[in-house]
Amino acid sequence: MKNTALTAVHEKLGAKMVPFAGYNMPVQYEGVIAEHNNVREHVGVFDVSHMGEFWVRGPQALDLIQKVTSNDAAKLVPGKIQYSCLPNDKGGIVDDLLVYCEDEQNFMLVVNASNIEKDWNWISKHNDFDCVMENTSDDISLLAVQGPKAVAALQSLTDINLADMKYYTFEKGVFAGVDNVIVSATGYTGAGGFEIYFSNADAEKIWNAVFEAGASQNIKPIGLAARDTLRLEMGFCLYGNDIDETTSPIEAGLGWITKFTKDFINSDALKAQKEEGVTRKLVGFELVDRGVPRQGYAIVDGNGNEMGIVTSGTMSPSTGKAIGMGYVPTTAAAPDTEIGIAVRNKVLKAKVVKLPFYKG
């Protein structure tokens, strides 16, 4: 089990630690609902140092990225970030990721912790271009500071103008007295905020500085459990739950990151899917009956026949409703369509709703 540079800090704070993607990670501190609400109302800090970071550098760095990712990275300019995915050659998804453009020959790819080795091997296999890849995942720590008070909590630590930082952009600069820190604004909670990338050696220094600077904004450490409820309220996909090697980006509602202005791995098959339509779609739903949907529960039609499966589900702290996502036949994907969720021996009534669940 790998530790992050901050594992000892979490243990000292009394976090409940669990194995996650091969890492020893904090799942909660004071409780999921309290932590969730603190991010929505104030500001919270997630240690997400388990995420993977690859650098792609060289004259043909963009060519490799264009080949392996679904979005059009040619649209990136220095300081811009793009959400994308790595399509496999069978119609599914190797991983979803972020592409950071430092300049035309230097890109950082941020990938999911559970897929670091798989992604590295997949991209390396397709690297027949004039570029060099570097896996810095074990050397970089990453904090996600999320919530409406994030600017107020962090601004005293940096000259980067956080209030003016646009969504899906980043800057490199001095943060908490540490040079060459990357600060970005992508977010996975829908509450606003920033991601801070830095060397493991500076992890405790930066963690302490963030909590000291944010004390008057009610800043708190937040575990992975609240991260999951926050992202689900926004309808954001989680790899391994809502998307995987068997789900196409078109089925998953990720057509917006699948651009056919270029050729990429399996682009012809995905283009045909987009043009001809798909037989199933990832939808959001709310329970009408009392209960909580969980991953793996069957989604059934009016006759009790299984027609899909719940990929993510929870009781939403922000809306007070039981919510979930899952794949259903396209014929049952329209908002307000009645569906059933099989919970143990009974079927609970639910309805398809438009995402996101939480509008802020």
SERO-4910 file (N, C-alpha, C, O; in steps of 0.05 Angstrom, whole numbers):
BEGIN
 pado doro    nc1    nc2    nc3   cac1   cac2   cac3    cc1    cc2    cc3    oc1    oc2    oc3
  Met    A     17    -24      0      0      0      0     18     25      0     35     28     18
  Lys    A     13     42    -20     29     67    -21     17     88     -2     -7     89      2
  Asn    A     35    105      8     26    128     24     31    154      8     49    154     -9
  Thr    A     15    175     13     22    201      1     41    214     21     45    204     43
  Ala    A     52    237     13     70    252     30     56    263     55     69    272     74
  Leu    A     29    261     55     13    273     77     -1    252     94    -17    258    111
  Thr    A      4    226     89    -10    205    103     -8    208    134    -27    206    148
  Ala    A     16    214    143     21    217    172      4    240    183     -6    239    206
  Val    A      1    262    167    -15    285    176    -44    276    179    -57    284    199
  His    A    -55    261    159    -83    252    161    -87    234    186   -108    237    200
  Glu    A    -68    216    191    -71    198    214    -71    214    240    -86    207    258
  Lys    A    -54    234    241    -52    251    265    -78    266    270    -86    272    292
  Leu    A    -92    273    247   -117    288    249   -141    269    256   -163    278    259
  Gly    A   -135    243    257   -156    224    264   -173    215    241   -195    205    245
  Ala    A   -163    218    216   -178    210    193   -181    180    193   -164    165    202
  Lys    A   -204    171    182   -208    142    177   -195    136    151   -202    147    130
  Met    A   -174    119    152   -159    113    128   -168     86    115   -175     67    129
  Val    A   -169     86     88   -177     62     74   -159     58     50   -147     77     40
  Pro    A   -157     33     40   -142     28     16   -158     39     -8   -182     32    -10
  Phe    A   -146     55    -25   -160     65    -49   -140     67    -72   -120     81    -70
  Ala    A   -145     52    -93   -127     53   -117    -98     47   -110    -80     59   -121
  Gly    A    -94     29    -90    -67     22    -83    -54     41    -63    -31     38    -56
  Tyr    A    -69     61    -54    -59     81    -35    -74     80     -8    -97     71     -8
  Asn    A    -61     88     13    -73     90     39    -85    119     41    -70    138     43
  Met    A   -111    121     39   -123    148     35   -144    154     57   -157    136     67
  Pro    A   -147    180     63   -168    188     83   -196    188     70   -201    202     51
  Val    A   -214    172     81   -241    170     70   -259    191     83   -278    202     71
  Gln    A   -254    195    109   -269    217    123   -255    225    149   -238    210    160
  Tyr    A   -262    249    159   -251    259    184   -273    261    204   -275    245    223
  Glu    A   -290    282    202   -312    285    222   -338    273    212   -357    270    228
  Gly    A   -340    265    187   -365    253    177   -371    264    150   -367    287    144
  Val    A   -382    247    133   -387    254    104   -405    278    101   -398    296     86
  Ile    A   -427    279    115   -446    301    111   -435    328    120   -437    348    105
  Ala    A   -422    328    143   -409    353    153   -388    363    134   -385    386    128
  Glu    A   -372    344    123   -350    351    105   -361    361     78   -352    381     67
  His    A   -381    347     68   -394    354     43   -405    383     45   -400    400     28
  Asn    A   -420    388     67   -432    415     70   -411    437     74   -416    459     65
  Asn    A   -389    430     86   -368    450     90   -356    459     63   -349    482     60
  Val    A   -354    440     44   -344    447     18   -365    464      3   -358    484    -10
  Arg    A   -390    457      5   -411    472     -9   -413    501      2   -419    520    -12
  Glu    A   -410    503     29   -415    529     42   -389    545     48   -390    570     47
  His    A   -367    532     53   -343    546     61   -319    537     43   -318    545     19
  Val    A   -302    521     53   -279    512     37   -267    487     51   -266    485     75
  Gly    A   -259    468     34   -247    443     44   -223    435     27   -220    443      4
  Val    A   -206    419     40   -181    411     27   -180    380     24   -182    366     44
  Phe    A   -176    371     -1   -174    343     -6   -144    337    -13   -132    352    -29
  Asp    A   -133    316     -1   -107    306    -10   -113    287    -33   -122    265    -28
  Val    A   -106    295    -58   -111    277    -80    -84    271    -94    -82    269   -119
  Ser    A    -63    268    -77    -36    263    -87    -33    235   -100    -13    230   -113
  His    A    -54    219    -97    -53    192   -110    -57    194   -140    -51    175   -155
  Met    A    -67    217   -150    -71    220   -179    -45    218   -194    -24    223   -182
  Gly    A    -46    211   -219    -22    207   -235    -16    232   -252    -34    244   -263
  Glu    A     10    238   -255     19    260   -273     40    250   -292     61    240   -284
  Phe    A     35    253   -318     54    247   -339     61    273   -354     44    289   -358
  Trp    A     86    276   -361     94    298   -379    100    287   -406    113    266   -409
  Val    A     90    300   -427     96    293   -454    110    318   -466     99    340   -467
  Arg    A    136    314   -474    152    337   -483    165    331   -510    173    308   -516
  Gly    A    167    352   -527    181    349   -552    166    361   -575    143    369   -572
  Pro    A    179    362   -599    167    374   -622    140    362   -631    123    375   -642
  Gln    A    137    336   -625    112    322   -633     95    314   -609     79    295   -611
  Ala    A     98    328   -587     82    321   -563     52    323   -569     37    306   -561
  Leu    A     45    345   -583     16    349   -590      6    326   -608    -17    318   -605
  Asp    A     23    317   -626     14    295   -645      7    270   -629    -13    256   -636
  Leu    A     24    263   -609     17    239   -593     -9    243   -578    -26    226   -577
  Ile    A    -12    267   -566    -36    272   -550    -61    272   -568    -82    261   -560
  Gln    A    -58    282   -592    -81    282   -611    -88    253   -619   -112    247   -624
  Lys    A    -69    236   -621    -74    208   -629    -88    192   -607   -106    177   -612
  Val    A    -80    197   -581    -90    180   -560   -114    191   -545   -128    177   -531
  Thr    A   -120    217   -548   -143    229   -534   -166    236   -553   -161    240   -577
  Ser    A   -190    238   -542   -214    242   -558   -219    272   -564   -231    278   -585
  Asn    A   -211    289   -546   -216    318   -550   -195    330   -569   -175    317   -575
  Asp    A   -200    354   -578   -182    366   -598   -162    384   -583   -167    407   -577
  Ala    A   -138    372   -576   -118    386   -561   -104    409   -577    -90    425   -565
  Ala    A   -109    410   -603    -98    432   -619   -110    458   -611    -99    480   -617
  Lys    A   -133    457   -598   -146    482   -589   -133    494   -564   -138    517   -556
  Leu    A   -116    478   -551   -103    488   -526    -82    509   -532    -67    508   -552
  Val    A    -80    529   -514    -58    549   -515    -45    547   -487    -57    537   -468
  Pro    A    -21    558   -485     -8    557   -458    -25    568   -436    -37    589   -438
  Gly    A    -27    552   -414    -43    560   -391    -72    550   -392    -88    555   -374
  Lys    A    -79    535   -413   -106    524   -415   -105    494   -409    -85    480   -413
  Ile    A   -128    484   -400   -131    456   -393   -155    445   -408   -174    459   -414
  Gln    A   -154    419   -414   -176    406   -428   -184    380   -415   -166    365   -407
  Tyr    A   -210    375   -412   -219    349   -403   -222    331   -427   -231    340   -448
  Ser    A   -213    306   -425   -212    289   -448   -214    260   -439   -216    254   -415
  Cys    A   -213    241   -458   -211    213   -450   -192    199   -469   -187    208   -491
  Leu    A   -183    176   -460   -166    158   -476   -184    135   -487   -189    117   -472
  Pro    A   -193    137   -512   -210    115   -522   -193     90   -526   -169     91   -534
  Asn    A   -205     66   -520   -190     42   -527   -198     34   -556   -211     50   -570
  Asp    A   -189     11   -565   -194      5   -593   -219    -13   -596   -223    -26   -617
  Lys    A   -235    -15   -575   -259    -32   -575   -284    -17   -570   -306    -29   -566
  Gly    A   -283     10   -570   -307     26   -565   -310     36   -537   -328     51   -531
  Gly    A   -291     28   -519   -293     36   -491   -272     58   -484   -260     70   -502
  Ile    A   -268     62   -458   -250     83   -449   -228     72   -431   -234     58   -411
  Val    A   -203     78   -438   -180     69   -422   -180     85   -396   -175     75   -374
  Asp    A   -186    112   -398   -187    129   -375   -198    156   -384   -198    163   -407
  Asp    A   -207    172   -364   -212    201   -370   -189    216   -357   -177    207   -338
  Leu    A   -183    240   -367   -159    254   -358   -161    284   -364   -179    293   -378
  Leu    A   -142    299   -353   -139    327   -359   -113    331   -374    -93    319   -367
  Val    A   -114    348   -394    -90    355   -410    -83    384   -404    -99    402   -410
  Tyr    A    -60    389   -392    -50    416   -386    -29    424   -407    -10    409   -412
  Cys    A    -33    447   -420    -14    457   -440      4    478   -427     -5    500   -422
  Glu    A     29    471   -423     49    491   -413     58    508   -436     59    532   -434
  Asp    A     66    495   -459     72    509   -484     69    488   -506     61    465   -500
  Glu    A     75    495   -530     69    477   -553     85    451   -553     80    432   -568
  Gln    A    106    450   -535    122    425   -534    122    412   -507    136    392   -502
  Asn    A    105    422   -489    105    411   -461     76    409   -451     63    430   -448
  Phe    A     68    385   -445     40    380   -436     41    362   -411     58    344   -409
  Met    A     24    367   -392     21    350   -369     -6    336   -371    -27    349   -375
  Leu    A     -6    310   -368    -31    294   -368    -36    285   -339    -19    274   -326
  Val    A    -60    290   -329    -68    282   -302    -88    260   -304   -110    263   -315
  Val    A    -81    236   -294    -97    212   -298   -106    201   -271    -96    209   -250
  Asn    A   -124    182   -272   -135    170   -247   -115    151   -234   -100    137   -248
  Ala    A   -114    151   -208    -94    136   -192    -95    106   -199    -74     94   -202
  Ser    A   -119     95   -202   -121     66   -207   -112     58   -235   -107     35   -240
  Asn    A   -108     78   -252   -101     72   -280    -73     81   -288    -65     81   -311
  Ile    A    -57     90   -268    -30    101   -275    -14     83   -293     -5     91   -314
  Glu    A    -10     58   -284      6     39   -300     -6     33   -327      7     32   -347
  Lys    A    -32     28   -326    -47     21   -351    -45     43   -371    -40     39   -395
  Asp    A    -50     68   -362    -49     91   -380    -21     96   -391    -17    101   -415
  Trp    A     -1     93   -373     27     97   -382     34     77   -404     45     85   -424
  Asn    A     26     52   -400     32     31   -420     17     36   -446     28     33   -468
  Trp    A     -8     45   -444    -25     50   -467    -14     73   -484    -11     71   -509
  Ile    A     -7     95   -471      3    118   -486     31    112   -497     37    120   -520
  Ser    A     48     99   -481     75     92   -490     74     75   -515     90     78   -534
  Lys    A     55     56   -515     52     38   -538     46     53   -564     54     44   -586
  His    A     33     76   -562     26     91   -586     46    114   -591     41    130   -609
  Asn    A     67    115   -575     86    137   -579    107    131   -600    130    123   -594
  Asp    A     99    135   -625    119    132   -647    124    160   -658    127    164   -683
  Phe    A    125    180   -640    129    208   -648    155    218   -635    167    205   -618
  Asp    A    164    242   -644    188    254   -634    181    269   -608    180    293   -607
  Cys    A    176    253   -587    171    265   -560    179    245   -538    180    221   -543
  Val    A    183    256   -515    192    240   -492    171    241   -470    160    263   -465
  Met    A    165    218   -458    146    217   -436    160    214   -410    181    200   -408
  Glu    A    149    227   -389    161    224   -362    138    220   -342    119    236   -342
  Asn    A    140    200   -326    120    194   -306    129    205   -279    147    195   -266
  Thr    A    117    228   -271    125    241   -246    105    236   -223    105    250   -203
  Ser    A     87    216   -227     65    211   -208     75    208   -179     62    217   -161
  Asp    A     98    194   -175    107    189   -148    121    212   -135    128    212   -111
  Asp    A    127    233   -151    142    256   -141    125    281   -135    134    299   -122
  Ile    A    100    280   -144     83    304   -142     60    300   -122     47    279   -122
  Ser    A     56    320   -105     33    320    -87     12    339    -98     19    358   -113
  Leu    A    -13    334    -92    -35    349   -103    -56    354    -82    -67    335    -71
  Leu    A    -63    379    -78    -85    386    -60   -107    399    -78   -102    415    -95
  Ala    A   -132    391    -72   -155    404    -84   -168    421    -62   -179    409    -43
  Val    A   -168    447    -65   -180    465    -46   -206    475    -58   -206    492    -76
  Gln    A   -228    465    -48   -254    469    -61   -274    484    -43   -275    480    -19
  Gly    A   -290    501    -55   -311    514    -40   -312    544    -47   -293    555    -58
  Pro    A   -335    557    -41   -338    586    -48   -319    605    -34   -315    627    -43
  Lys    A   -306    595    -12   -288    613      2   -258    607     -5   -240    616      8
  Ala    A   -254    591    -27   -227    583    -34   -209    607    -41   -186    607    -32
  Val    A   -219    626    -55   -202    650    -62   -194    664    -37   -170    670    -33
  Ala    A   -213    670    -19   -207    684      6   -187    668     23   -171    680     36
  Ala    A   -190    641     22   -172    625     39   -143    624     29   -125    623     45
  Leu    A   -140    626      2   -113    621     -9    -99    646    -19    -74    645    -22
  Gln    A   -113    667    -25   -100    690    -39    -75    701    -25    -57    710    -39
  Ser    A    -75    701      1    -52    712     16    -26    696     11     -5    705     18
  Leu    A    -29    672      0     -6    654     -3      8    657    -30     29    645    -34
  Thr    A     -4    673    -48      8    674    -75      2    700    -89    -17    714    -82
  Asp    A     20    707   -108     16    731   -125     -2    725   -149    -11    743   -162
  Ile    A     -7    699   -154    -26    692   -176    -53    703   -168    -63    699   -146
  Asn    A    -66    717   -187    -92    729   -182   -114    707   -184   -124    701   -205
  Leu    A   -120    696   -161   -139    673   -160   -167    681   -169   -181    665   -182
  Ala    A   -176    704   -161   -203    713   -167   -208    715   -197   -230    712   -207
  Asp    A   -186    721   -212   -188    725   -241   -183    699   -257   -185    699   -281
  Met    A   -175    678   -242   -168    653   -257   -193    640   -268   -212    633   -254
  Lys    A   -194    637   -294   -217    626   -308   -218    595   -305   -197    582   -302
  Tyr    A   -242    584   -307   -246    555   -306   -229    542   -327   -229    551   -350
  Tyr    A   -216    520   -320   -199    504   -338   -175    520   -348   -168    518   -372
  Thr    A   -163    536   -330   -137    548   -336   -119    543   -312   -127    535   -291
  Phe    A    -93    549   -317    -73    546   -295    -51    566   -298    -46    577   -319
  Glu    A    -37    570   -275    -13    587   -275      8    573   -258      2    558   -239
  Lys    A     33    579   -264     55    569   -248     67    592   -233     72    614   -246
  Gly    A     73    589   -208     85    612   -193     93    604   -165     95    580   -158
  Val    A     97    624   -148    105    620   -120     79    617   -104     61    633   -107
  Phe    A     79    596    -87     55    591    -70     66    583    -43     81    564    -41
  Ala    A     58    597    -22     67    592      5     97    591      7    109    576     22
  Gly    A    110    609     -8    139    611     -8    153    590    -24    178    589    -24
  Val    A    138    573    -38    150    551    -54    148    559    -83    127    567    -93
  Asp    A    170    556    -98    171    563   -126    161    541   -144    160    517   -135
  Asn    A    153    547   -169    145    528   -189    121    511   -181    119    488   -188
  Val    A    102    523   -167     77    509   -159     57    514   -182     54    537   -191
  Ile    A     43    493   -190     21    496   -210     -5    500   -194    -12    484   -177
  Val    A    -19    521   -201    -46    526   -189    -66    526   -213    -63    541   -232
  Ser    A    -86    509   -211   -106    507   -232   -134    509   -221   -139    508   -197
  Ala    A   -153    513   -240   -181    515   -232   -198    496   -249   -210    505   -269
  Thr    A   -198    471   -242   -215    452   -257   -239    443   -240   -262    444   -248
  Gly    A   -233    433   -216   -255    426   -197   -269    400   -204   -273    393   -227
  Tyr    A   -278    386   -183   -292    360   -186   -315    360   -167   -326    339   -161
  Thr    A   -322    384   -157   -343    385   -136   -366    404   -143   -387    403   -131
  Gly    A   -362    421   -163   -382    441   -170   -384    464   -150   -402    480   -151
  Ala    A   -364    466   -132   -364    487   -112   -343    508   -117   -340    526   -100
  Gly    A   -329    506   -140   -308    525   -145   -283    517   -130   -284    500   -112
  Gly    A   -260    530   -137   -236    524   -122   -212    518   -140   -213    524   -164
  Phe    A   -191    507   -128   -166    505   -142   -152    478   -136   -157    465   -116
  Glu    A   -134    471   -154   -116    448   -150    -88    459   -148    -80    477   -163
  Ile    A    -72    448   -129    -45    458   -125    -26    434   -127    -27    415   -112
  Tyr    A     -8    436   -147     12    414   -153     39    423   -143     48    446   -150
  Phe    A     53    406   -128     79    414   -118     95    389   -111     84    366   -111
  Ser    A    121    392   -106    138    370    -99    131    358    -72    123    372    -53
  Asn    A    134    332    -69    129    318    -44    144    331    -20    134    332      2
  Ala    A    168    341    -26    185    352     -4    171    376      9    177    383     32
  Asp    A    154    390     -6    141    414      4    112    409     15     98    427     22
  Ala    A    104    383     16     76    377     22     67    387     49     47    401     51
  Glu    A     82    381     70     73    389     97     74    420    100     56    431    113
  Lys    A     94    432     89     96    461     90     72    474     77     60    493     88
  Ile    A     64    465     53     42    477     39     15    470     53     -2    487     55
  Trp    A     12    445     62    -12    437     77    -16    456    101    -38    467    105
  Asn    A      4    460    117      3    477    141     -4    506    134    -20    519    147
  Ala    A      9    516    113      5    543    104    -24    548     95    -36    568    101
  Val    A    -35    528     80    -63    530     71    -82    531     94   -101    547     94
  Phe    A    -78    514    114    -96    514    137    -94    538    154   -113    548    166
  Glu    A    -70    549    156    -66    573    171    -79    597    157    -93    613    170
  Ala    A    -75    599    131    -86    621    116   -116    620    114   -130    641    113
  Gly    A   -127    596    114   -156    593    111   -172    590    136   -196    585    136
  Ala    A   -158    593    159   -172    588    185   -197    605    189   -217    595    199
  Ser    A   -196    630    180   -219    648    184   -242    642    165   -264    652    168
  Gln    A   -236    625    145   -257    617    125   -269    589    132   -283    577    115
  Asn    A   -264    580    156   -274    553    164   -264    530    147   -278    512    140
  Ile    A   -238    532    140   -226    511    123   -224    485    139   -216    485    162
  Lys    A   -229    463    125   -228    436    139   -217    415    120   -220    418     95
  Pro    A   -204    395    131   -195    372    113   -219    355    106   -237    351    122
  Ile    A   -220    346     81   -243    331     71   -234    304     60   -213    303     46
  Gly    A   -249    283     65   -241    256     55   -254    249     28   -269    264     17
  Leu    A   -246    226     19   -255    217     -8   -285    211     -9   -297    212    -31
  Ala    A   -297    205     14   -326    198     13   -342    223      6   -361    221    -10
  Ala    A   -335    246     17   -349    271     10   -343    280    -18   -359    292    -32
  Arg    A   -319    273    -27   -311    280    -55   -330    265    -74   -338    276    -95
  Asp    A   -337    240    -67   -355    225    -83   -384    236    -83   -396    237   -105
  Thr    A   -394    244    -60   -421    255    -60   -422    282    -74   -442    288    -87
  Leu    A   -401    298    -71   -401    324    -85   -400    320   -115   -415    334   -129
  Arg    A   -383    302   -125   -381    299   -154   -407    287   -166   -415    293   -188
  Leu    A   -419    269   -150   -444    256   -160   -467    276   -162   -482    275   -181
  Glu    A   -468    295   -143   -489    316   -145   -486    332   -171   -506    343   -181
  Met    A   -462    334   -181   -457    349   -206   -460    332   -231   -459    342   -253
  Gly    A   -464    306   -227   -466    288   -250   -440    282   -264   -439    275   -287
  Phe    A   -417    286   -249   -391    281   -260   -385    251   -259   -390    238   -239
  Cys    A   -374    240   -282   -368    212   -283   -344    205   -266   -325    220   -263
  Leu    A   -345    181   -254   -323    170   -239   -313    145   -254   -329    127   -259
  Tyr    A   -287    144   -261   -277    121   -275   -279     96   -257   -272     97   -234
  Gly    A   -287     74   -269   -291     49   -254   -320     46   -245   -328     23   -240
  Asn    A   -335     68   -243   -363     67   -237   -380     73   -262   -393     55   -273
  Asp    A   -378     98   -271   -396    107   -293   -384    104   -320   -398    103   -340
  Ile    A   -358    102   -322   -344     98   -347   -322     77   -343   -310     76   -321
  Asp    A   -317     61   -363   -295     41   -361   -289     31   -389   -296     43   -409
  Glu    A   -275      8   -390   -266     -3   -416   -289    -12   -434   -285    -17   -458
  Thr    A   -313    -14   -422   -336    -25   -438   -356     -3   -445   -376     -8   -459
  Thr    A   -352     22   -435   -372     43   -440   -360     63   -460   -337     72   -457
  Ser    A   -376     70   -480   -365     89   -500   -370    118   -490   -389    122   -475
  Pro    A   -353    137   -498   -358    164   -490   -385    175   -500   -397    193   -488
  Ile    A   -394    165   -522   -420    174   -533   -443    164   -515   -461    180   -509
  Glu    A   -441    139   -506   -462    129   -487   -461    144   -461   -482    148   -448
  Ala    A   -437    152   -453   -433    164   -426   -440    194   -426   -436    208   -406
  Gly    A   -449    205   -449   -455    233   -450   -431    250   -452   -431    274   -446
  Leu    A   -409    238   -462   -384    253   -465   -378    259   -495   -355    261   -503
  Gly    A   -399    261   -510   -396    269   -538   -382    296   -541   -369    301   -561
  Trp    A   -386    313   -521   -374    340   -522   -344    340   -519   -331    360   -526
  Ile    A   -332    318   -510   -303    316   -509   -293    296   -531   -270    287   -530
  Thr    A   -310    290   -550   -303    271   -571   -306    285   -597   -328    288   -609
  Lys    A   -283    296   -607   -283    314   -631   -273    299   -656   -251    288   -656
  Phe    A   -290    300   -676   -283    286   -701   -270    305   -722   -272    300   -746
  Thr    A   -258    326   -711   -243    345   -729   -214    334   -733   -198    347   -747
  Lys    A   -209    310   -723   -182    298   -725   -186    268   -723   -207    258   -716
  Asp    A   -165    253   -730   -165    224   -727   -152    217   -700   -132    229   -692
  Phe    A   -165    199   -686   -153    189   -661   -160    159   -659   -175    149   -675
  Ile    A   -150    146   -638   -154    117   -636   -184    111   -635   -199    122   -618
  Asn    A   -193     94   -653   -221     85   -655   -241    107   -662   -265    104   -657
  Ser    A   -231    129   -674   -249    151   -680   -270    144   -700   -293    154   -699
  Asp    A   -264    127   -720   -284    119   -740   -308    105   -727   -331    111   -734
  Ala    A   -302     87   -709   -324     72   -696   -341     91   -678   -366     89   -678
  Leu    A   -328    109   -664   -343    127   -647   -359    148   -664   -380    156   -656
  Lys    A   -347    155   -686   -362    174   -704   -387    161   -715   -409    173   -716
  Ala    A   -385    135   -722   -409    120   -731   -430    119   -709   -454    121   -715
  Gln    A   -421    115   -685   -439    114   -662   -454    140   -659   -478    141   -654
  Lys    A   -439    162   -662   -451    189   -658   -471    194   -680   -493    205   -675
  Glu    A   -465    185   -704   -483    190   -727   -507    172   -726   -530    180   -733
  Glu    A   -503    147   -719   -525    127   -720   -541    126   -694   -563    115   -693
  Gly    A   -529    137   -673   -542    135   -647   -534    110   -631   -524     91   -643
  Val    A   -537    111   -605   -530     88   -588   -555     75   -576   -576     88   -576
  Thr    A   -552     51   -567   -575     36   -556   -579     41   -526   -600     35   -516
  Arg    A   -558     52   -513   -561     57   -484   -548     84   -478   -530     93   -492
  Lys    A   -556     96   -456   -545    121   -447   -542    122   -417   -557    110   -403
  Leu    A   -522    137   -408   -519    142   -380   -538    165   -372   -537    187   -384
  Val    A   -554    160   -352   -574    180   -343   -572    184   -313   -560    168   -299
  Gly    A   -582    207   -305   -585    212   -276   -614    206   -268   -632    208   -284
  Phe    A   -618    197   -243   -645    191   -234   -648    199   -204   -628    199   -190
  Glu    A   -672    204   -196   -679    209   -168   -699    188   -159   -717    181   -175
  Leu    A   -696    178   -135   -716    160   -124   -741    175   -117   -740    197   -105
  Val    A   -764    164   -124   -790    174   -115   -797    161    -88   -807    175    -70
  Asp    A   -793    135    -87   -797    120    -61   -773    124    -43   -752    132    -51
  Arg    A   -777    118    -17   -756    120      2   -735     98     -1   -743     75     -6
  Gly    A   -710    105      1   -689     85     -2   -664     99    -12   -664    123    -18
  Val    A   -642     84    -15   -618     95    -26   -607     76    -48   -603     52    -42
  Pro    A   -603     86    -72   -592     69    -93   -562     65    -90   -548     84    -82
  Arg    A   -552     42    -95   -524     37    -93   -513     25   -119   -528     13   -134
  Gln    A   -487     28   -123   -474     17   -146   -479    -13   -148   -477    -28   -128
  Gly    A   -487    -22   -172   -492    -51   -176   -521    -59   -175   -528    -81   -183
  Tyr    A   -539    -41   -163   -567    -48   -163   -578    -48   -191   -569    -33   -209
  Ala    A   -598    -66   -196   -610    -68   -222   -630    -45   -227   -644    -37   -209
  Ile    A   -630    -35   -252   -651    -16   -261   -671    -32   -277   -663    -46   -295
  Val    A   -697    -30   -270   -717    -47   -283   -739    -30   -296   -742     -7   -289
  Asp    A   -753    -43   -315   -775    -29   -328   -801    -34   -313   -801    -45   -291
  Gly    A   -823    -25   -324   -849    -27   -310   -858    -55   -305   -875    -60   -287
  Asn    A   -847    -74   -320   -854   -103   -316   -834   -117   -298   -835   -141   -294
  Gly    A   -815   -102   -287   -795   -115   -269   -772   -127   -284   -755   -141   -272
  Asn    A   -770   -123   -311   -748   -135   -326   -723   -117   -324   -725    -92   -326
  Glu    A   -700   -130   -318   -675   -114   -316   -668   -101   -342   -667   -115   -363
  Met    A   -662    -75   -342   -655    -62   -367   -629    -45   -364   -620    -32   -383
  Gly    A   -618    -45   -340   -593    -30   -336   -583    -34   -308   -593    -51   -293
  Ile    A   -563    -19   -301   -550    -22   -274   -542      5   -263   -534     23   -278
  Val    A   -545      8   -237   -536     33   -224   -506     34   -223   -493     15   -213
  Thr    A   -494     55   -233   -465     58   -233   -455     74   -209   -433     70   -200
  Ser    A   -471     93   -200   -465    109   -176   -491    116   -163   -511    121   -176
  Gly    A   -491    117   -136   -515    125   -122   -509    133    -93   -490    124    -81
  Thr    A   -525    152    -83   -521    161    -55   -546    177    -46   -564    182    -62
  Met    A   -546    184    -21   -566    203    -11   -552    230    -13   -531    235      0
  Ser    A   -562    248    -28   -550    274    -34   -553    293    -10   -575    301     -3
  Pro    A   -531    301      3   -533    319     26   -544    346     18   -558    359     35
  Ser    A   -538    356     -6   -546    383    -14   -575    385    -21   -588    406    -18
  Thr    A   -586    363    -33   -614    364    -42   -633    349    -24   -657    352    -26
  Gly    A   -622    331     -7   -639    314     10   -653    292     -5   -670    279      6
  Lys    A   -644    288    -30   -657    267    -47   -638    243    -51   -613    246    -50
  Ala    A   -650    220    -56   -634    197    -63   -629    198    -93   -648    198   -109
  Ile    A   -604    199   -101   -597    203   -129   -578    181   -139   -565    167   -124
  Gly    A   -577    179   -166   -559    159   -177   -555    164   -207   -569    180   -219
  Met    A   -537    149   -218   -533    148   -247   -531    119   -256   -524    101   -240
  Gly    A   -538    114   -281   -537     87   -291   -543     87   -321   -553    106   -332
  Tyr    A   -537     64   -333   -542     61   -362   -570     49   -366   -577     29   -353
  Val    A   -585     61   -384   -612     51   -391   -614     51   -421   -599     65   -435
  Pro    A   -633     35   -432   -638     37   -461   -645     65   -469   -658     80   -453
  Thr    A   -637     74   -493   -642    101   -502   -672    108   -500   -679    131   -496
  Thr    A   -689     88   -504   -718     92   -503   -728    100   -475   -750    110   -472
  Ala    A   -711     95   -455   -719    101   -427   -702    124   -416   -702    128   -392
  Ala    A   -688    139   -434   -669    159   -424   -679    187   -422   -665    205   -412
  Ala    A   -704    192   -431   -715    220   -430   -721    228   -402   -731    212   -386
  Pro    A   -716    254   -395   -724    263   -368   -753    258   -362   -770    259   -379
  Asp    A   -759    251   -336   -786    244   -326   -795    216   -332   -817    208   -324
  Thr    A   -778    200   -347   -785    172   -352   -785    157   -325   -766    160   -310
  Glu    A   -806    142   -320   -807    126   -295   -790    101   -299   -793     86   -319
  Ile    A   -773     95   -279   -758     70   -279   -760     59   -251   -770     72   -232
  Gly    A   -750     34   -248   -750     22   -221   -721     14   -213   -705      7   -230
  Ile    A   -716     16   -188   -690      8   -177   -695    -16   -159   -709    -14   -139
  Ala    A   -683    -38   -165   -687    -63   -149   -669    -62   -125   -644    -64   -127
  Val    A   -681    -58   -101   -666    -58    -76   -675    -82    -60   -697    -83    -51
  Arg    A   -657   -100    -56   -662   -126    -43   -686   -139    -56   -685   -146    -80
  Asn    A   -709   -143    -42   -731   -157    -53   -753   -139    -64   -774   -149    -72
  Lys    A   -748   -113    -65   -770    -96    -75   -760    -77    -96   -736    -72    -99
  Val    A   -778    -66   -112   -772    -47   -132   -781    -19   -123   -804    -14   -117
  Leu    A   -761      0   -122   -768     27   -114   -772     44   -139   -757     42   -159
  Lys    A   -792     61   -138   -799     78   -161   -778    100   -162   -770    112   -142
  Ala    A   -770    107   -187   -751    128   -192   -758    142   -218   -774    132   -234
  Lys    A   -746    165   -223   -751    179   -249   -725    190   -259   -708    199   -244
  Val    A   -722    189   -285   -698    200   -298   -700    231   -296   -720    243   -301
  Val    A   -677    243   -289   -676    273   -287   -652    283   -302   -632    269   -308
  Lys    A   -653    309   -309   -632    322   -323   -609    328   -303   -614    336   -280
  Leu    A   -584    324   -312   -561    331   -296   -553    360   -299   -559    372   -320
  Pro    A   -541    373   -279   -533    362   -253   -557    360   -234   -577    374   -238
  Phe    A   -554    344   -213   -575    342   -192   -575    368   -175   -596    377   -167
  Tyr    A   -551    379   -170   -548    403   -153   -542    427   -171   -523    427   -186
  Lys    A   -559    447   -168   -555    471   -186   -541    494   -172   -534    514   -185
  Gly    A   -536    493   -146   -521    513   -132   -537    538   -125   -526    557   -113
***
